[in-house]
């Protein structure tokens, strides 16, 4: 469980905090979606929850942040990957730069953690299989498309088998089938008790996988609640977030004077 | 008189060309050696041929400049050494993948961080070439002349080199975070996924090359390779 209380973070040299007075809990097996416009603090939140800020990027953190009851600030950097896995929006910068094949790339993290060789191979093969990219195992990761690299980057996180996963726009470069694969993987992880925080502009994906959604604006939480409620909130558009297609369709029905219940009936 | 040329060339034949032939990389090796050694080689030959201070035996004269045999021999010695150095470096890059290098260094007890630096530097070259190609294409699309005369090409270097270097520096923080998020700073040994093949013949060849170093030094000291 990730717990954040009275939590603020200011980047080094910044005039105002990027995150202010956050309070939330990410429970085991729960998927929390984070939405918001650019510069609303989404990426910063990911960096802080993964322990990279302020450790690597500097800045000032105030408030309480615990991982499974332990003070996150007291943990050492190398202890964090087994607890919190993080994926960034730019997959190219997530490649290790030393792996000649995708298999070695995905195995890089657990190999660093000293996972025994047989388990390392099993984990790597399993992570590739879960995202349907086993056929890429022998390819040079630097020569893959952006979408393929993104799936490899996510597989690299899965191979670490962290208890919590933080993903910053994991489907930014993926086509609909790739996005669906990521959705499958997230659902499977959540089913295994892994807690997941996923920043996404594709609200359709959040409508499918998220239990709760948090909307950020100017570093503050402005909407929070069950995914269906937040994604259906009319204020979301004002925050620069496009609602899921289902919500837009329902609104179009209402605007056209049609009964939205017919949508539910049609779906049934 | 040609003793200073024979040594490096024998070394190139034994330690570079023979392994390159076995690895079937002679052609790319020769291409790389020419690319690496030719620009410096030409300037070395021109300067020493025409301006060697201790030159006595005149080969030809061009106005006030005199080409001497001593200058030519000295230049050829330097070029032979350049070929030996560039040949060894090229052979290494052509036959050693970054993964092989990392794993073998770690297997021999080198700290993972050092092994990573050595390996990442091998990988950086093609990544920088790709980045430079992308930036060149982007700058061309904005009207930068990269195919005109020498003056135009020289003017085009700054708008390409600047973004290449700044972009690479900008990625350092992201790369650091990505590595830390994957346990790179964890103390202790990493699990090695595989071991590179290391046959008896390879081990014998390596030891012979190591033993050749004091042998060459001794031969040189004895005046046999003077």
Interface residues (C-beta under 8 A of the other chain):
Chain A: X47 X50 X52 X55 X56 X57 X77 X78 X80 X81 X82 X85 X86 X88 X90 X93 X94 X95 X96 X97 X98 X99 X100 X101 X103 X104 X107 X108 X109 X110 X111 X112 X113 X114 X115 X116 X117 X120 X121 X142 X156 X160
Chain B: X97 X98 X99 X100 X102 X112 X116 X119 X120 X123 X124 X126 X127 X130 X171 X173 X174 X175 X176 X177 X178 X179 X180 X181 X182 X183 X184 X185 X186 X187 X188 X189 X190 X191 X192 X193
